[in-house]
Amino acid sequence: MKNILLFLFVSSQTFLFSQQKSFEIAWEGSQVFQTSMTSIEVPSFDNDHLSFNDDLGLVYFAEWESVGNINETSASLSDVIYEIIPASELKQLPRNSIPRIPQLILQNAVDRDKVKIQLQISPIINDNGVYK
């Protein structure tokens, strides 16, 4: 589980040009998330972009400034490069939280008069029983 490279294409509704972003996920072993009642070990990558919860599972997220709002439904993924992940490297990640296709959420956000774009994507998929 070394790297996943993602390219994101976003059409801008306001300025009629497109933005392209690329993201690389560098896997770094595993991480334990704990509450007062339980703990779970899941695959890990850069903590600045890592999120885990019971509903969404493992999530890669990013945020960047934009010159204007984007059409949140116009985003598309292209040129995604996956590597096969042995089931043992998934640790205790709930298998039912791993989608069959990448789940992409792209949202506009305004923070102190700055327009930002927020991205969330599932970094692991289940491709017919093969984890990538």
CORURJO-V631150 format. One record per pair of residues at least 12 apart in sequence whose ideal C-beta (glycine too) atoms are under 7 Angstrom apart, sorted by the first residue. I is the first residue (numbers start at 1). J is the second residue. Records with the same first field share a line. If there is no record, write none. Layout:
I->J ; J
//
This chain:
1->27 ; 43 ; 83 ; 85 ; 89
2->27 ; 83
3->24 ; 25 ; 26
4->25 ; 81 ; 82 ; 83 ; 123
5->22 ; 24 ; 81
6->22 ; 23 ; 77 ; 80 ; 121
7->20 ; 22 ; 77 ; 78 ; 79
8->20 ; 21 ; 23 ; 75 ; 77 ; 119
9->75 ; 76 ; 78
10->70 ; 74 ; 75 ; 106
11->71 ; 74
12->68 ; 70
13->69 ; 70 ; 71
14->68 ; 69
15->67 ; 68
23->62
25->45 ; 60 ; 123
26->45 ; 46
27->43 ; 45
28->44 ; 45
29->44
30->42 ; 43 ; 44 ; 91
31->44
33->52
40->92
41->91 ; 92
42->58 ; 91 ; 92 ; 93
43->58 ; 89 ; 90 ; 91 ; 93
49->61 ; 62
56->97
57->93 ; 94 ; 97 ; 98 ; 122
58->93 ; 123 ; 124
59->120 ; 122
60->121 ; 123
61->119 ; 120
62->119
63->116 ; 117 ; 118
64->116 ; 117
65->114 ; 115 ; 116
66->115 ; 116 ; 117
68->115
69->108 ; 115
70->108 ; 117
72->106 ; 107 ; 108
75->104 ; 106
77->102 ; 104
80->102
82->132
83->132
84->130 ; 132
85->124 ; 131 ; 132
87->131
90->131
98->124 ; 125 ; 126 ; 131
99->122 ; 125 ; 126
100->125 ; 126
101->125
102->121 ; 122 ; 125
103->121 ; 122
104->121
105->120
106->119
//
